[in-house]
Amino acid sequence: MILVGTFMLISSLKKSDFIIYRLLVARSRILWGENVHRFYQVIGVIIIVFGILMTVGIIGK
């Protein structure tokens, strides 16, 4: 989970041309418009936090 969140965060900051990120952005652009990269920055941070909480054992028991 932490790696997925990190991928989303870094890709959104760089506005990456990686094929997986481009596919995600293309689908999300319909709803989020030009704010799609900001959306993936926020989602990346949320997924990283969720992954940390799972690792520590607070959630997902």
Secondary structure, 3 states (H helix, E strand, C coil): CHHHHHHHHHHHHHCCCCHHHHHHHHHHHHHHHHHHHHHHHHHHHHHHHHHHHHHHCCCCC
